[in-house]
């Protein structure tokens, strides 16, 4: 036990000093499913909470091929040139066989990854609902405690990943490509309602004119949606991440957003609500983990799944029987 405390203490000291290896090790512990690793990670997180909350948290999403990594590199280089320290948590699709990351964001952000002010961490989604690694929230706090004052969370950009990220960041940015009206129709209303900033990427060369039209189309669309904040109306901008044009203006929009929400008090309220949502998410995930690991449930699980698959028992009844066995309740 003493060894665990000493190791946790060393990690805490290292994170507070901005040591990247300590940060990486702490995130690895947070992502682990081993009970002893989780215990150590919890100890570290509790100790560094007082150093969190001062950073700007940005979620970036968009469909495949929109150029998220290229954008993050161009945007990130500008951010660090302004004197900030940047952490990028890129949540990758997971291999179904190994559970590991199958996309290499560090290789796609070569220039950014070489900057000493930048920490990039690809995290496997591990099949978690929404495509967001379960411990991304904890990784975000650890990065803030290590002195990174801007944290970007890049999503897979499919399914419910946008909703999951919007619940843990301050500003949600949606990247889109230059396209016609059909593309605009394909963007779900729910995703648009989450966006604080819509950025039309690839606004250069032959696509420049199309990008201008797309920007106008989205600008018209966002005004039809119910405002997300009292102090901020969703903005639509364009840029060329490849040519690094429009990046300065996007960072200025981030600063305006943060200032407006801090002054209105909405940022503080939103973060409090996110923390509460995090609590219930953790309760749900932990209960499911314990349910699956319970020996009493395991005795019935195979037969229950077979009965449901063959249509001899309803999923509702099978679920209740399994939950009764888990809780020790007799029905």
C-alpha positions as CSV (number, residue, x, y, z in Angstrom):
1,X,0.0,0.0,0.0
2,X,2.9,2.3,0.8
3,X,4.3,1.7,-2.7
4,X,1.0,2.8,-4.3
5,X,0.8,6.0,-2.2
6,X,4.5,6.8,-3.1
7,X,3.9,6.2,-6.8
8,X,0.7,8.3,-6.7
9,X,2.6,11.0,-4.9
10,X,5.4,11.0,-7.5
11,X,2.8,11.3,-10.3
12,X,1.0,14.2,-8.5
13,X,4.3,16.0,-8.0
14,X,5.3,15.4,-11.6
15,X,2.0,16.6,-13.0
16,X,2.1,19.8,-10.9
17,X,5.6,20.4,-12.3
18,X,4.4,19.9,-15.8
19,X,6.3,16.7,-16.4
20,X,4.9,15.1,-19.6
21,X,5.9,11.5,-18.7
22,X,4.0,11.8,-15.4
23,X,1.0,13.2,-17.3
24,X,1.1,10.3,-19.8
25,X,1.4,7.7,-17.1
26,X,-1.5,9.2,-15.1
27,X,-3.7,9.2,-18.2
28,X,-2.7,5.5,-18.9
29,X,-3.8,4.7,-15.3
30,X,-7.1,6.5,-15.7
31,X,-7.8,4.5,-18.9
32,X,-7.0,1.2,-17.3
33,X,-9.7,-1.2,-16.1
34,X,-7.5,-2.7,-13.4
35,X,-8.8,-2.0,-9.9
36,X,-5.4,-1.0,-8.5
37,X,-4.8,1.3,-11.4
38,X,-8.2,2.9,-11.0
39,X,-7.5,3.4,-7.3
40,X,-4.2,5.2,-8.0
41,X,-5.8,7.3,-10.7
42,X,-8.6,8.4,-8.4
43,X,-6.0,9.4,-5.8
44,X,-4.1,11.5,-8.4
45,X,-7.2,13.1,-9.7
46,X,-8.4,14.1,-6.3
47,X,-5.1,15.7,-5.5
48,X,-4.9,17.8,-8.7
49,X,-8.5,19.1,-8.8
50,X,-7.4,22.5,-7.4
51,X,-5.3,23.1,-10.5
52,X,-8.0,22.4,-13.0
53,X,-10.7,24.6,-14.6
54,X,-8.6,27.5,-15.8
55,X,-8.2,26.2,-19.4
56,X,-10.3,26.7,-22.5
57,X,-11.9,23.4,-23.5
58,X,-12.7,23.0,-27.2
59,X,-14.5,20.1,-28.9
60,X,-13.9,19.7,-32.6
61,X,-15.9,17.4,-34.8
62,X,-16.9,16.9,-38.4
63,X,-17.5,14.2,-41.0
64,X,-14.6,12.0,-42.3
65,X,-12.5,13.8,-44.9
66,X,-13.3,17.3,-43.7
67,X,-9.7,17.8,-42.6
68,X,-9.9,17.8,-38.8
69,X,-6.3,16.9,-38.2
70,X,-5.0,19.5,-40.7
71,X,-7.2,22.1,-39.1
72,X,-6.1,21.2,-35.6
73,X,-2.5,21.4,-36.6
74,X,-2.9,24.8,-38.2
75,X,-5.1,26.1,-35.4
76,X,-2.8,24.6,-32.7
77,X,0.3,26.1,-34.1
78,X,-1.3,29.6,-33.9
79,X,-2.5,28.9,-30.4
80,X,1.0,28.1,-29.1
81,X,2.4,31.0,-31.0
82,X,0.1,33.2,-28.9
83,X,1.9,31.9,-25.7
84,X,-0.5,29.1,-24.8
85,X,0.2,25.4,-24.0
86,X,-2.0,23.1,-25.9
87,X,-3.2,19.5,-25.2
88,X,-5.0,17.5,-28.0
89,X,-7.0,14.5,-27.0
90,X,-7.8,12.7,-30.2
91,X,-10.3,9.9,-29.6
92,X,-9.8,7.3,-32.3
93,X,-11.9,4.4,-33.5
94,X,-10.9,1.2,-31.8
95,X,-9.8,-2.1,-33.3
96,X,-12.5,-4.6,-32.5
97,X,-9.9,-7.3,-31.9
98,X,-7.3,-5.4,-29.9
99,X,-9.1,-2.3,-28.6
100,X,-6.2,-0.1,-29.6
101,X,-6.1,3.0,-31.6
102,X,-6.0,2.5,-35.4
103,X,-5.4,6.1,-36.4
104,X,-2.1,7.9,-35.8
105,X,-2.9,11.5,-35.1
106,X,0.7,12.3,-34.2
107,X,1.7,11.3,-37.7
108,X,-1.0,13.5,-39.1
109,X,0.0,16.5,-36.9
110,X,3.8,16.2,-37.4
111,X,4.7,19.9,-37.0
112,X,2.4,20.3,-34.0
113,X,3.7,17.2,-32.2
114,X,7.2,18.5,-32.3
115,X,6.4,21.6,-30.4
116,X,7.4,21.5,-26.7
117,X,4.3,23.4,-25.7
118,X,2.0,20.7,-27.1
119,X,0.9,17.3,-25.7
120,X,-1.0,15.0,-28.1
121,X,-2.7,11.9,-26.8
122,X,-4.6,9.5,-29.1
123,X,-7.0,7.5,-27.0
124,X,-8.9,4.4,-28.1
125,X,-12.7,4.8,-28.0
126,X,-12.9,1.1,-26.9
127,X,-16.4,0.8,-28.1
128,X,-17.8,3.3,-25.6
129,X,-21.1,4.9,-26.6
130,X,-20.5,8.1,-28.5
131,X,-17.1,7.2,-29.6
132,X,-15.5,9.2,-26.8
133,X,-13.1,7.4,-24.6
134,X,-14.7,6.9,-21.2
135,X,-11.8,8.6,-19.4
136,X,-11.4,11.5,-21.7
137,X,-12.9,13.8,-19.1
138,X,-10.2,12.7,-16.6
139,X,-7.5,13.1,-19.2
140,X,-8.7,16.6,-19.8
141,X,-8.4,17.5,-16.1
142,X,-4.9,16.0,-15.9
143,X,-3.8,18.0,-18.8
144,X,-5.1,21.2,-17.2
145,X,-3.3,20.4,-14.0
146,X,-0.1,19.9,-15.9
147,X,-0.3,23.5,-17.2
148,X,-2.0,23.1,-20.6
149,X,-4.4,26.0,-20.7
150,X,-6.1,25.0,-24.0
151,X,-7.5,21.5,-24.4
152,X,-8.9,20.3,-27.7
153,X,-10.9,17.1,-27.9
154,X,-11.2,15.7,-31.4
155,X,-14.1,13.3,-32.0
156,X,-14.5,10.4,-34.4
157,X,-17.3,12.4,-35.9
158,X,-19.9,9.6,-36.1
159,X,-22.9,8.5,-34.1
160,X,-23.4,10.2,-30.8
161,X,-19.8,11.4,-30.4
162,X,-20.7,15.0,-30.9
163,X,-23.2,14.9,-28.0
164,X,-20.7,13.2,-25.7
165,X,-18.0,15.8,-26.4
166,X,-20.4,18.7,-26.1
167,X,-21.1,17.6,-22.6
168,X,-17.5,18.0,-21.6
169,X,-16.2,21.1,-23.4
170,X,-16.9,24.8,-23.3
171,X,-17.0,25.5,-27.0
172,X,-18.2,22.9,-29.6
173,X,-16.8,23.5,-33.1
174,X,-18.3,21.8,-36.2
175,X,-16.1,21.5,-39.3
176,X,-17.8,21.1,-42.7
177,X,-16.6,21.0,-46.2
178,X,-17.6,23.3,-49.1
179,X,-20.7,21.7,-50.7
180,X,-24.2,22.4,-52.0
181,X,-27.6,22.3,-50.4
182,X,-27.7,18.5,-50.3
183,X,-24.8,18.5,-47.9
184,X,-26.5,21.0,-45.6
185,X,-29.6,18.9,-45.6
186,X,-27.5,15.9,-44.5
187,X,-26.3,17.7,-41.3
188,X,-28.6,16.6,-38.5
189,X,-30.4,19.4,-36.7
190,X,-29.3,18.0,-33.4
191,X,-25.6,18.4,-34.3
192,X,-26.2,21.9,-35.6
193,X,-27.9,22.8,-32.3
194,X,-24.8,21.8,-30.4
195,X,-22.4,23.9,-32.5
196,X,-21.1,27.2,-31.0
197,X,-18.9,27.7,-34.1
198,X,-19.3,26.3,-37.6
199,X,-16.2,26.4,-39.7
200,X,-16.2,25.8,-43.5
201,X,-12.8,24.3,-44.1
202,X,-10.9,24.0,-47.5
203,X,-11.9,27.5,-48.5
204,X,-9.1,27.8,-51.1
205,X,-8.4,27.4,-54.8
206,X,-11.3,26.0,-56.8
207,X,-13.3,25.5,-53.7
208,X,-13.1,29.1,-52.5
209,X,-16.4,30.1,-54.2
210,X,-18.2,27.0,-53.0
211,X,-17.0,27.7,-49.5
212,X,-18.4,31.2,-49.6
213,X,-21.8,29.8,-50.6
214,X,-21.7,27.1,-48.0
215,X,-20.9,29.6,-45.3
216,X,-23.9,31.7,-46.3
217,X,-26.1,28.6,-46.3
218,X,-25.0,27.6,-42.8
219,X,-25.3,31.2,-41.5
220,X,-28.9,31.2,-42.6
221,X,-29.5,27.8,-41.1
222,X,-28.1,28.6,-37.6
223,X,-30.4,31.6,-37.2
224,X,-33.4,29.3,-37.5
225,X,-32.2,27.3,-34.4
226,X,-33.0,28.0,-30.8
227,X,-30.0,29.9,-29.2
228,X,-27.8,27.7,-27.0
229,X,-26.5,30.6,-24.9
230,X,-27.8,34.0,-23.9
231,X,-24.4,35.6,-24.3
232,X,-23.4,34.0,-27.6
233,X,-25.0,33.4,-31.0
234,X,-23.4,30.6,-33.1
235,X,-21.0,32.0,-35.7
236,X,-20.2,30.6,-39.1
237,X,-16.7,31.2,-40.5
238,X,-14.5,29.8,-43.2
239,X,-10.8,28.9,-43.4
240,X,-8.1,27.0,-45.3
241,X,-6.3,24.9,-42.8
242,X,-3.9,23.8,-45.5
243,X,-3.1,27.5,-46.3
244,X,-3.5,28.7,-42.7
245,X,-5.9,31.4,-43.8
246,X,-8.8,32.3,-41.5
247,X,-7.1,30.6,-38.5
248,X,-6.4,33.9,-36.7
249,X,-10.0,34.9,-36.9
250,X,-11.2,31.6,-35.6
251,X,-9.0,31.9,-32.5
252,X,-10.3,35.4,-32.0
253,X,-13.8,33.9,-32.1
254,X,-12.8,31.4,-29.4
255,X,-11.5,34.3,-27.2
256,X,-14.8,36.3,-27.7
257,X,-16.8,33.3,-26.9
258,X,-14.9,32.6,-23.7
259,X,-15.0,36.2,-22.5
260,X,-18.8,36.5,-23.2
261,X,-19.7,33.4,-21.3
262,X,-17.4,34.2,-18.4
263,X,-18.9,37.6,-18.0
264,X,-22.5,36.3,-18.2
265,X,-21.8,33.5,-15.7
266,X,-23.0,30.9,-18.2
267,X,-19.6,29.2,-18.4
268,X,-19.6,28.5,-14.7
269,X,-23.1,27.2,-14.8
270,X,-22.4,25.0,-17.8
271,X,-19.4,23.4,-16.2
272,X,-21.3,22.7,-13.0
273,X,-24.0,20.9,-15.1
274,X,-21.3,19.0,-17.0
275,X,-19.8,17.8,-13.7
276,X,-23.2,16.5,-12.5
277,X,-23.8,14.8,-15.9
278,X,-20.3,13.2,-15.5
279,X,-21.3,11.8,-12.1
280,X,-24.4,10.1,-13.5
281,X,-22.5,8.8,-16.5
282,X,-19.9,7.3,-14.2
283,X,-22.6,5.7,-12.0
284,X,-24.1,4.1,-15.1
285,X,-20.8,2.9,-16.5
286,X,-19.6,1.5,-13.1
287,X,-22.9,-0.3,-12.4
288,X,-22.7,-1.9,-15.9
289,X,-19.1,-3.0,-15.2
290,X,-20.0,-4.5,-11.9
291,X,-23.1,-6.2,-13.4
292,X,-21.1,-7.9,-16.1
293,X,-18.4,-9.0,-13.6
294,X,-20.9,-10.4,-11.1
295,X,-20.6,-14.3,-10.8
296,X,-24.3,-14.6,-10.0
297,X,-25.3,-12.7,-13.2
298,X,-22.8,-14.8,-15.2
299,X,-24.7,-18.0,-14.3
300,X,-27.8,-16.7,-16.0
301,X,-26.5,-14.5,-18.7
302,X,-25.8,-17.1,-21.4
303,X,-29.3,-18.7,-21.0
304,X,-30.9,-15.3,-20.9
305,X,-29.2,-14.2,-24.1
306,X,-30.1,-17.4,-25.8
307,X,-33.8,-17.1,-24.8
308,X,-34.0,-13.6,-26.1
309,X,-32.3,-14.5,-29.3
310,X,-34.7,-17.4,-30.0
311,X,-37.7,-15.3,-29.0
312,X,-38.8,-17.5,-26.1
313,X,-38.4,-14.7,-23.6
314,X,-38.8,-10.9,-23.9
315,X,-35.7,-8.7,-23.4
316,X,-37.6,-6.8,-20.7
317,X,-38.3,-9.9,-18.7
318,X,-34.8,-11.3,-19.2
319,X,-33.3,-8.0,-18.1
320,X,-35.4,-7.9,-14.9
321,X,-34.4,-11.4,-14.0
322,X,-30.8,-10.6,-14.4
323,X,-31.1,-7.4,-12.4
324,X,-33.0,-9.2,-9.7
325,X,-30.1,-11.7,-9.4
326,X,-27.6,-8.9,-9.4
327,X,-29.4,-7.0,-6.6
328,X,-30.5,-10.0,-4.7
329,X,-34.1,-9.1,-5.2
330,X,-36.8,-11.7,-5.5
331,X,-39.7,-11.0,-7.8
